[in-house]
Every structure is written in C-alpha cells, then in structure tokens.
C-alpha cells in the first residue's frame, strides 16, 4: 500500500480497515476475537443526519466511526436473529483528524476501528489504552 501524503480513496481506507481488523483479531482475547469474523466494515464519506442526531452531536465532523449492532453487554441467549454487525468508518472526519493530528493514517484508522470494537465488547477507555499498548 502506498505511503499517504494525499487523501486516500474510500477503497484505500477499506484496505487499511481490513488490515486493522485482522490485527484486532489477534489483540482481543481469543473468544472475543472470534466474534469479529462476521463483522462488515463500511466506509462512508460522512455520517448521515439521522446518525448525527441519534448520537447527540452538533456536527458529523465529530464522528469518525460507529458500530451498528447489539453490544455484547446487552445480548441475551434468548435473542432472535439480529441485524448484521457493521462498523462504519467515516472517511472525511478521519481525514480531518489525520490532517489535524499528523498521526500516521494506518494508526489512525486502526485506532478508530479498535475503539469501535472495544466499546462494542464493553471495554472502558482505560482498557482500550492497555489493549492498544499490547497489554490486554
């Protein structure tokens, strides 16, 4: 994959997210990592107005990613078929953060993806930091 000095395409963000998802499967405990096998990643340029309102945000620029699905902490053994598990990554807010922070784009996409997965699994921000540091 190329070194990023110009904004990547949606397809390049998808490729980075796929790499990050493979990495994430090795970082989470094995029983949780297996649950990532059926997760889809969708890259949109920007969250829609409904999502922005649902999240209580003033602007879509504040949202870089979102997991759509039922968090593991809210599931029951008696649950019937659910909607597919989807991680949405929002390309333009990610690119804005990339420009603002000058963080490596691969690291930024991985960070957004890991945060969405970890919160879905019920991890706190402190646990996510330990996970990213390789301690979790």
TORDO-856343 format. One record per atom (N, C-alpha, C): residue number from 0; y, x, z. Coordinates in Angstrom, 1 decimal. Each point is the difference from the previous one (the first is absolute). Example, Ala and Ser with C-alpha at 12.3 -4.5 7.8 and 13.67 -1.06 7.14 Angstrom:
+-----+--------+--------+--------+
| pos |     py |     px |     pz |
+-----+--------+--------+--------+
|   0 |   -5.7 |   13.2 |    7.8 |
|   0 |    1.2 |   -0.9 |    0.0 |
|   0 |    1.2 |    0.9 |    0.0 |
|   1 |    1.1 |   -0.4 |   -0.7 |
|   1 |    1.1 |    0.9 |    0.0 |
|   1 |    1.1 |   -0.8 |    0.8 |
+-----+--------+--------+--------+
//
This chain:
+-----+--------+--------+--------+
| pos |     py |     px |     pz |
+-----+--------+--------+--------+
|   0 |   -1.2 |    0.8 |    0.0 |
|   0 |    1.2 |   -0.8 |    0.0 |
|   0 |    1.2 |    0.9 |    0.0 |
|   1 |    1.1 |   -0.5 |   -0.6 |
|   1 |    1.2 |    0.8 |   -0.2 |
|   1 |    0.7 |    0.2 |    1.4 |
|   2 |    0.9 |    1.0 |    0.0 |
|   2 |    0.9 |    0.2 |    1.1 |
|   2 |    1.2 |   -1.0 |   -0.2 |
|   3 |    0.4 |   -0.7 |    1.0 |
|   3 |    1.0 |   -1.0 |   -0.2 |
|   3 |    1.4 |    0.5 |    0.2 |
|   4 |    0.7 |    0.0 |   -1.0 |
|   4 |    1.5 |    0.3 |    0.0 |
|   4 |    0.8 |   -1.1 |   -0.6 |
|   5 |   -0.7 |   -1.0 |   -0.6 |
|   5 |    0.6 |   -1.2 |   -0.5 |
|   5 |   -0.8 |   -1.2 |    0.5 |
|   6 |    0.5 |   -1.1 |    0.0 |
|   6 |   -0.7 |   -1.2 |    0.5 |
|   6 |   -1.3 |   -0.2 |   -0.7 |
|   7 |   -1.1 |   -0.2 |    0.8 |
|   7 |   -1.3 |   -0.2 |   -0.6 |
|   7 |   -0.1 |   -1.5 |   -0.5 |
|   8 |   -1.0 |   -0.1 |   -0.9 |
|   8 |   -0.3 |   -1.4 |   -0.5 |
|   8 |   -0.8 |   -0.7 |    1.0 |
|   9 |   -0.1 |   -1.3 |   -0.2 |
|   9 |   -0.9 |   -0.8 |    0.8 |
|   9 |   -1.4 |    0.5 |    0.0 |
|  10 |   -0.5 |    0.4 |   -1.2 |
|  10 |   -1.3 |    0.5 |   -0.1 |
|  10 |   -0.2 |    1.3 |    0.9 |
|  11 |    1.0 |    0.9 |    0.0 |
|  11 |   -0.1 |    1.2 |    0.8 |
|  11 |    0.1 |   -0.3 |    1.5 |
|  12 |    0.7 |   -1.1 |    0.4 |
|  12 |    0.0 |   -0.4 |    1.4 |
|  12 |   -1.4 |   -0.5 |    0.4 |
|  13 |   -0.6 |   -0.8 |   -0.9 |
|  13 |   -1.4 |   -0.5 |    0.2 |
|  13 |   -0.9 |    1.2 |    0.2 |
|  14 |    0.1 |    1.0 |   -0.9 |
|  14 |   -0.9 |    1.1 |    0.1 |
|  14 |    0.2 |    0.7 |    1.4 |
|  15 |    1.2 |    0.2 |    0.4 |
|  15 |    0.3 |    0.6 |    1.3 |
|  15 |   -0.6 |   -0.9 |    1.1 |
|  16 |    0.1 |   -1.3 |   -0.1 |
|  16 |   -0.5 |   -0.9 |    1.0 |
|  16 |   -1.5 |    0.1 |    0.1 |
|  17 |   -0.7 |    0.1 |   -1.2 |
|  17 |   -1.4 |    0.1 |    0.0 |
|  17 |   -0.5 |    1.3 |    0.7 |
|  18 |    0.7 |    1.1 |   -0.3 |
|  18 |   -0.3 |    1.2 |    0.7 |
|  18 |    0.2 |   -0.1 |    1.5 |
|  19 |    1.1 |   -0.7 |    0.4 |
|  19 |    0.2 |   -0.2 |    1.4 |
|  19 |   -1.0 |   -0.9 |    0.7 |
|  20 |   -0.5 |   -1.0 |   -0.7 |
|  20 |   -1.0 |   -0.9 |    0.5 |
|  20 |   -1.3 |    0.8 |    0.2 |
|  21 |   -0.4 |    0.8 |   -0.9 |
|  21 |   -1.2 |    0.9 |    0.1 |
|  21 |    0.2 |    0.9 |    1.3 |
|  22 |    1.2 |    0.5 |    0.1 |
|  22 |    0.2 |    0.9 |    1.2 |
|  22 |   -0.1 |   -0.8 |    1.3 |
|  23 |    0.6 |   -1.3 |    0.0 |
|  23 |    0.0 |   -0.8 |    1.2 |
|  23 |   -1.4 |   -0.4 |    0.4 |
|  24 |   -0.9 |   -0.1 |   -1.0 |
|  24 |   -1.4 |   -0.4 |    0.4 |
|  24 |   -0.7 |    1.1 |    0.8 |
|  25 |    0.5 |    1.2 |   -0.1 |
|  25 |   -0.5 |    1.1 |    0.8 |
|  25 |    0.7 |    0.2 |    1.3 |
|  26 |    1.1 |   -0.6 |    0.2 |
|  26 |    0.8 |    0.2 |    1.2 |
|  26 |   -0.3 |   -1.1 |    1.1 |
|  27 |   -0.3 |   -1.2 |   -0.5 |
|  27 |   -0.3 |   -1.0 |    1.0 |
|  27 |   -1.4 |    0.1 |    0.5 |
|  28 |   -0.3 |   -0.5 |    1.2 |
|  28 |   -1.4 |    0.1 |    0.4 |
|  28 |   -0.9 |   -0.7 |   -1.0 |
|  29 |   -1.2 |    0.5 |   -0.2 |
|  29 |   -0.9 |   -0.4 |   -1.1 |
|  29 |   -0.2 |   -1.5 |   -0.1 |
|  30 |   -0.1 |   -0.7 |    1.1 |
|  30 |   -0.2 |   -1.5 |   -0.1 |
|  30 |    1.3 |   -0.7 |   -0.6 |
|  31 |    1.2 |    0.6 |    0.3 |
|  31 |    1.2 |   -0.6 |   -0.6 |
|  31 |    0.2 |    0.5 |   -1.4 |
|  32 |   -0.3 |    1.3 |   -0.3 |
|  32 |    0.1 |    0.5 |   -1.3 |
|  32 |   -0.8 |   -0.8 |   -1.0 |
|  33 |   -1.1 |   -0.4 |    0.3 |
|  33 |   -0.9 |   -0.8 |   -0.9 |
|  33 |    0.7 |   -1.3 |   -0.4 |
|  34 |    0.8 |   -0.6 |    0.9 |
|  34 |    0.7 |   -1.2 |   -0.3 |
|  34 |    1.1 |    0.1 |   -1.1 |
|  35 |    0.3 |    1.2 |   -0.3 |
|  35 |    1.0 |    0.3 |   -1.1 |
|  35 |   -0.5 |   -0.1 |   -1.4 |
|  36 |   -1.3 |   -0.1 |   -0.1 |
|  36 |   -0.7 |    0.0 |   -1.3 |
|  36 |    0.4 |   -1.1 |   -0.9 |
|  37 |    0.3 |   -1.2 |    0.6 |
|  37 |    0.3 |   -1.1 |   -0.9 |
|  37 |    1.5 |   -0.3 |   -0.1 |
|  38 |    0.9 |    0.9 |    0.5 |
|  38 |    1.4 |   -0.2 |    0.0 |
|  38 |    0.6 |    0.3 |   -1.4 |
|  39 |    0.9 |   -0.9 |   -0.4 |
|  39 |    0.6 |    0.3 |   -1.3 |
|  39 |    1.4 |    0.5 |    0.3 |
|  40 |    0.5 |    0.8 |   -0.9 |
|  40 |    1.4 |    0.5 |    0.1 |
|  40 |    0.8 |   -0.5 |   -1.2 |
|  41 |    1.1 |   -0.6 |    0.3 |
|  41 |    0.9 |   -0.5 |   -1.0 |
|  41 |    1.4 |    0.6 |    0.1 |
|  42 |    0.5 |    0.6 |   -1.0 |
|  42 |    1.3 |    0.6 |    0.0 |
|  42 |    1.0 |   -1.0 |   -0.7 |
|  43 |    0.9 |   -0.4 |    0.7 |
|  43 |    1.1 |   -0.9 |   -0.6 |
|  43 |    1.3 |    0.8 |    0.1 |
|  44 |    0.9 |   -0.2 |   -0.9 |
|  44 |    1.3 |    0.7 |    0.1 |
|  44 |    0.7 |   -0.4 |    1.3 |
|  45 |    0.0 |   -1.2 |    0.4 |
|  45 |    0.8 |   -0.5 |    1.1 |
|  45 |   -0.7 |   -1.2 |    0.7 |
|  46 |    0.1 |   -0.2 |    1.3 |
|  46 |   -0.5 |   -1.2 |    0.6 |
|  46 |    0.8 |   -1.3 |   -0.5 |
|  47 |   -0.8 |   -1.1 |   -0.1 |
|  47 |    0.7 |   -1.2 |   -0.5 |
|  47 |    0.8 |   -0.6 |    1.2 |
|  48 |    0.9 |   -0.9 |   -0.4 |
|  48 |    0.9 |   -0.6 |    1.0 |
|  48 |   -0.8 |   -0.7 |    1.2 |
|  49 |   -1.1 |   -0.6 |   -0.4 |
|  49 |   -0.8 |   -0.7 |    1.0 |
|  49 |   -0.5 |    1.0 |    1.1 |
|  50 |   -0.5 |    1.1 |   -0.5 |
|  50 |   -0.5 |    1.0 |    0.9 |
|  50 |    1.1 |    0.6 |    0.9 |
|  51 |    1.1 |    0.2 |   -0.6 |
|  51 |    1.2 |    0.5 |    0.8 |
|  51 |    0.3 |   -0.9 |    1.1 |
|  52 |    0.1 |   -1.3 |   -0.4 |
|  52 |    0.3 |   -1.1 |    1.0 |
|  52 |   -1.1 |   -0.1 |    1.1 |
|  53 |   -1.2 |    0.1 |   -0.4 |
|  53 |   -1.2 |   -0.1 |    0.9 |
|  53 |    0.0 |    1.1 |    1.0 |
|  54 |    0.4 |    1.2 |   -0.4 |
|  54 |    0.1 |    1.2 |    0.8 |
|  54 |    1.2 |    0.0 |    0.9 |
|  55 |    1.0 |   -0.9 |   -0.3 |
|  55 |    1.2 |    0.0 |    0.8 |
|  55 |    0.9 |    1.1 |   -0.3 |
|  56 |    0.0 |    0.5 |   -1.2 |
|  56 |    0.8 |    1.1 |   -0.5 |
|  56 |    1.3 |   -0.5 |   -0.6 |
|  57 |    1.0 |    0.8 |    0.0 |
|  57 |    1.3 |   -0.3 |   -0.7 |
|  57 |   -0.1 |    0.3 |   -1.5 |
|  58 |   -0.8 |    1.1 |   -0.3 |
|  58 |   -0.2 |    0.4 |   -1.3 |
|  58 |   -1.4 |    0.6 |   -0.3 |
|  59 |   -0.4 |   -0.1 |   -1.2 |
|  59 |   -1.3 |    0.6 |   -0.4 |
|  59 |   -0.1 |    1.5 |    0.1 |
|  60 |    1.2 |    0.6 |    0.0 |
|  60 |    0.0 |    1.5 |    0.1 |
|  60 |   -0.6 |    0.5 |    1.3 |
|  61 |   -0.1 |   -0.8 |    1.0 |
|  61 |   -0.6 |    0.4 |    1.3 |
|  61 |   -1.5 |   -0.1 |    0.0 |
|  62 |   -0.6 |   -0.4 |   -1.1 |
|  62 |   -1.5 |   -0.2 |    0.1 |
|  62 |   -0.6 |    0.9 |   -1.1 |
|  63 |   -0.8 |    1.0 |    0.4 |
|  63 |   -0.7 |    0.9 |   -0.9 |
|  63 |   -1.4 |   -0.4 |   -0.3 |
|  64 |   -0.6 |   -0.8 |    1.0 |
|  64 |   -1.4 |   -0.4 |   -0.2 |
|  64 |   -0.3 |   -1.2 |    0.9 |
|  65 |   -1.1 |   -0.7 |   -0.4 |
|  65 |   -0.4 |   -1.1 |    0.8 |
|  65 |   -1.5 |   -0.3 |   -0.3 |
|  66 |   -0.7 |   -0.2 |    1.1 |
|  66 |   -1.4 |   -0.4 |   -0.1 |
|  66 |   -0.1 |   -1.5 |    0.0 |
|  67 |   -0.6 |   -0.6 |   -1.0 |
|  67 |   -0.3 |   -1.4 |    0.0 |
|  67 |   -1.4 |   -0.3 |    0.3 |
|  68 |   -0.3 |   -0.7 |    1.0 |
|  68 |   -1.3 |   -0.3 |    0.5 |
|  68 |    0.0 |   -0.3 |    1.4 |
|  69 |   -1.1 |   -0.4 |    0.6 |
|  69 |   -0.1 |   -0.3 |    1.4 |
|  69 |   -0.3 |    1.3 |    0.8 |
|  70 |    0.9 |    0.4 |    0.9 |
|  70 |   -0.3 |    1.2 |    0.8 |
|  70 |   -1.3 |   -0.1 |    0.7 |
|  71 |   -0.6 |    1.2 |    0.2 |
|  71 |   -1.3 |    0.0 |    0.7 |
|  71 |    0.1 |   -0.6 |    1.4 |
|  72 |    1.2 |    0.2 |    0.6 |
|  72 |    0.2 |   -0.4 |    1.4 |
|  72 |    0.1 |   -1.6 |    0.1 |
|  73 |    0.1 |   -0.6 |   -1.2 |
|  73 |    0.1 |   -1.5 |    0.0 |
|  73 |   -1.2 |   -0.7 |   -0.6 |
|  74 |   -1.1 |    0.8 |   -0.3 |
|  74 |   -1.1 |   -0.6 |   -0.7 |
|  74 |   -1.1 |   -0.5 |    1.0 |
|  75 |   -0.8 |   -0.9 |   -0.4 |
|  75 |   -1.1 |   -0.5 |    0.8 |
|  75 |   -1.2 |    0.0 |   -0.8 |
|  76 |   -1.2 |    0.0 |    0.7 |
|  76 |   -1.3 |    0.0 |   -0.7 |
|  76 |   -0.2 |   -1.3 |   -0.8 |
|  77 |    0.7 |   -1.0 |    0.4 |
|  77 |   -0.1 |   -1.3 |   -0.6 |
|  77 |    0.9 |   -0.3 |   -1.2 |
|  78 |    0.8 |    1.1 |   -0.3 |
|  78 |    0.9 |   -0.2 |   -1.1 |
|  78 |   -0.7 |   -0.3 |   -1.3 |
|  79 |    0.6 |   -0.8 |   -0.8 |
|  79 |   -0.6 |   -0.3 |   -1.3 |
|  79 |    0.6 |    0.9 |   -1.0 |
|  80 |   -0.3 |   -0.1 |   -1.3 |
|  80 |    0.5 |    0.9 |   -1.0 |
|  80 |    1.5 |    0.1 |    0.1 |
|  81 |    0.5 |    1.3 |   -0.2 |
|  81 |    1.4 |    0.2 |    0.2 |
|  81 |    0.6 |    0.4 |   -1.4 |
|  82 |    1.4 |    0.1 |    0.0 |
|  82 |    0.7 |    0.5 |   -1.2 |
|  82 |   -0.4 |    1.5 |   -0.1 |
|  83 |    0.1 |    0.6 |   -1.2 |
|  83 |   -0.3 |    1.4 |   -0.1 |
|  83 |    0.9 |    0.9 |    0.8 |
|  84 |   -0.4 |    1.1 |    0.5 |
|  84 |    0.8 |    0.9 |    0.7 |
|  84 |    0.8 |    0.9 |   -1.1 |
|  85 |    1.3 |   -0.1 |    0.1 |
|  85 |    0.8 |    0.7 |   -0.9 |
|  85 |    1.1 |    0.8 |    0.7 |
|  86 |    0.2 |    1.3 |   -0.4 |
|  86 |    1.1 |    0.7 |    0.5 |
|  86 |    1.1 |    0.1 |   -1.2 |
|  87 |    1.1 |   -0.5 |    0.3 |
|  87 |    1.1 |    0.0 |   -0.9 |
|  87 |    0.9 |    1.2 |    0.3 |
|  88 |    0.2 |    0.8 |   -1.0 |
|  88 |    1.0 |    1.1 |    0.1 |
|  88 |    1.2 |   -0.3 |   -0.9 |
|  89 |    1.2 |    0.2 |    0.5 |
|  89 |    1.2 |   -0.4 |   -0.7 |
|  89 |    0.7 |    1.3 |   -0.5 |
|  90 |   -0.1 |    0.2 |   -1.3 |
|  90 |    0.3 |    1.2 |   -0.7 |
|  90 |    1.5 |    0.4 |    0.2 |
|  91 |    0.9 |   -1.0 |   -0.2 |
|  91 |    1.5 |    0.4 |    0.1 |
|  91 |    0.4 |    0.4 |    1.4 |
|  92 |   -0.4 |   -0.8 |    1.1 |
|  92 |    0.3 |    0.5 |    1.3 |
|  92 |   -0.7 |    1.3 |    0.4 |
|  93 |   -1.2 |    0.2 |   -0.5 |
|  93 |   -0.6 |    1.3 |    0.2 |
|  93 |    0.8 |    1.1 |   -0.7 |
|  94 |    0.4 |   -0.2 |   -1.2 |
|  94 |    0.8 |    1.0 |   -0.7 |
|  94 |    1.4 |    0.3 |    0.7 |
|  95 |    0.6 |   -1.1 |    0.5 |
|  95 |    1.2 |    0.2 |    0.7 |
|  95 |   -0.2 |    0.8 |    1.3 |
|  96 |   -1.1 |   -0.2 |    0.7 |
|  96 |   -0.3 |    0.8 |    1.2 |
|  96 |   -0.3 |    1.4 |   -0.4 |
|  97 |   -0.7 |    0.2 |   -1.1 |
|  97 |   -0.3 |    1.4 |   -0.5 |
|  97 |    1.3 |    0.7 |   -0.3 |
|  98 |    0.9 |   -0.6 |   -0.7 |
|  98 |    1.3 |    0.7 |   -0.3 |
|  98 |    0.8 |    0.3 |    1.3 |
|  99 |    0.0 |   -1.0 |    0.9 |
|  99 |    0.8 |    0.2 |    1.2 |
|  99 |   -0.6 |    1.0 |    0.9 |
| 100 |   -1.3 |    0.1 |    0.2 |
| 100 |   -0.6 |    0.9 |    0.9 |
| 100 |   -0.5 |    1.3 |   -0.5 |
| 101 |   -0.1 |    0.0 |   -1.4 |
| 101 |   -0.5 |    1.2 |   -0.7 |
| 101 |   -1.5 |    0.4 |    0.5 |
| 102 |   -0.7 |   -0.9 |    0.5 |
| 102 |   -1.4 |    0.2 |    0.4 |
| 102 |   -0.8 |    0.0 |   -1.3 |
| 103 |   -1.1 |    0.8 |    0.0 |
| 103 |   -0.9 |    0.1 |   -1.1 |
| 103 |   -0.5 |   -1.5 |   -0.3 |
| 104 |    0.1 |   -0.3 |   -1.3 |
| 104 |   -0.4 |   -1.4 |   -0.4 |
| 104 |   -1.4 |   -0.3 |    0.4 |
| 105 |   -0.9 |    0.9 |   -0.2 |
| 105 |   -1.4 |   -0.3 |    0.4 |
| 105 |   -0.1 |   -0.3 |    1.5 |
| 106 |    0.7 |    0.8 |    0.8 |
| 106 |   -0.1 |   -0.2 |    1.4 |
| 106 |    0.7 |   -1.4 |    0.4 |
| 107 |    1.0 |   -0.3 |   -0.7 |
| 107 |    0.7 |   -1.3 |    0.3 |
| 107 |   -0.9 |   -1.2 |   -0.4 |
| 108 |   -0.6 |    0.0 |   -1.1 |
| 108 |   -0.9 |   -1.1 |   -0.4 |
| 108 |   -1.2 |    0.0 |    1.0 |
| 109 |   -0.5 |    1.1 |    0.3 |
| 109 |   -1.1 |    0.0 |    1.0 |
| 109 |    0.4 |   -0.6 |    1.3 |
| 110 |    1.2 |    0.4 |    0.5 |
| 110 |    0.5 |   -0.4 |    1.2 |
| 110 |    0.2 |   -1.6 |    0.0 |
| 111 |    0.6 |   -0.5 |   -1.0 |
| 111 |    0.1 |   -1.5 |   -0.1 |
| 111 |   -1.3 |   -0.7 |    0.0 |
| 112 |   -1.0 |    0.6 |   -0.8 |
| 112 |   -1.3 |   -0.6 |   -0.1 |
| 112 |   -0.7 |    0.0 |    1.4 |
| 113 |    0.0 |    1.2 |    0.6 |
| 113 |   -0.6 |    0.1 |    1.3 |
| 113 |    0.6 |   -0.9 |    1.1 |
| 114 |    1.3 |   -0.1 |    0.0 |
| 114 |    0.6 |   -1.0 |    0.9 |
| 114 |   -0.5 |   -1.4 |   -0.2 |
| 115 |   -0.1 |   -0.4 |   -1.2 |
| 115 |   -0.4 |   -1.4 |   -0.3 |
| 115 |   -1.5 |   -0.2 |    0.4 |
| 116 |   -0.8 |    1.0 |   -0.3 |
| 116 |   -1.4 |   -0.1 |    0.4 |
| 116 |   -0.1 |    0.0 |    1.6 |
| 117 |    0.6 |    0.9 |    0.6 |
| 117 |   -0.1 |    0.2 |    1.4 |
| 117 |    0.5 |   -1.3 |    0.8 |
| 118 |    1.1 |   -0.5 |   -0.4 |
| 118 |    0.5 |   -1.2 |    0.6 |
| 118 |   -0.9 |   -1.2 |   -0.2 |
| 119 |   -0.7 |    0.0 |   -1.1 |
| 119 |   -1.0 |   -1.1 |   -0.3 |
| 119 |   -1.1 |    0.2 |    1.0 |
| 120 |   -0.4 |    1.2 |    0.3 |
| 120 |   -1.1 |    0.3 |    0.9 |
| 120 |    0.4 |   -0.1 |    1.5 |
| 121 |    1.3 |   -0.3 |    0.2 |
| 121 |    0.5 |   -0.2 |    1.4 |
| 121 |    0.5 |    1.3 |    0.7 |
| 122 |    0.2 |    1.1 |   -0.8 |
| 122 |    0.5 |    1.2 |    0.6 |
| 122 |    1.5 |   -0.1 |    0.4 |
| 123 |    0.4 |    0.7 |    1.0 |
| 123 |    1.4 |    0.1 |    0.4 |
| 123 |    0.6 |    1.1 |   -0.8 |
| 124 |    1.3 |    0.1 |    0.0 |
| 124 |    0.7 |    1.1 |   -0.7 |
| 124 |   -0.4 |    1.4 |    0.6 |
| 125 |   -0.2 |    0.1 |    1.3 |
| 125 |   -0.4 |    1.2 |    0.6 |
| 125 |   -1.4 |    0.4 |   -0.5 |
| 126 |   -0.9 |   -1.0 |   -0.1 |
| 126 |   -1.4 |    0.3 |   -0.5 |
| 126 |    0.1 |    0.4 |   -1.5 |
| 127 |    0.9 |   -0.6 |   -0.8 |
| 127 |    0.1 |    0.4 |   -1.4 |
| 127 |    0.5 |    1.4 |   -0.1 |
| 128 |    0.9 |    0.4 |    0.8 |
| 128 |    0.5 |    1.4 |    0.0 |
| 128 |   -1.1 |    1.0 |    0.3 |
| 129 |   -0.9 |   -0.4 |    1.0 |
| 129 |   -1.1 |    0.9 |    0.3 |
| 129 |   -1.0 |    0.0 |   -1.2 |
| 130 |   -0.2 |   -1.1 |   -0.6 |
| 130 |   -0.9 |   -0.1 |   -1.1 |
| 130 |    0.5 |    0.9 |   -1.2 |
| 131 |    1.2 |   -0.1 |   -0.3 |
| 131 |    0.6 |    0.8 |   -1.1 |
| 131 |    0.0 |    1.5 |    0.3 |
| 132 |    0.0 |    0.3 |    1.3 |
| 132 |   -0.1 |    1.4 |    0.4 |
| 132 |   -1.4 |    0.5 |    0.0 |
| 133 |   -1.0 |   -0.9 |   -0.3 |
| 133 |   -1.4 |    0.4 |    0.0 |
| 133 |   -0.6 |    0.0 |    1.4 |
| 134 |    0.6 |   -0.7 |    0.9 |
| 134 |   -0.5 |    0.0 |    1.4 |
| 134 |   -0.8 |   -1.3 |    0.2 |
| 135 |    0.1 |   -1.0 |   -0.9 |
| 135 |   -0.6 |   -1.3 |    0.3 |
| 135 |   -1.2 |   -0.3 |   -0.7 |
+-----+--------+--------+--------+
//
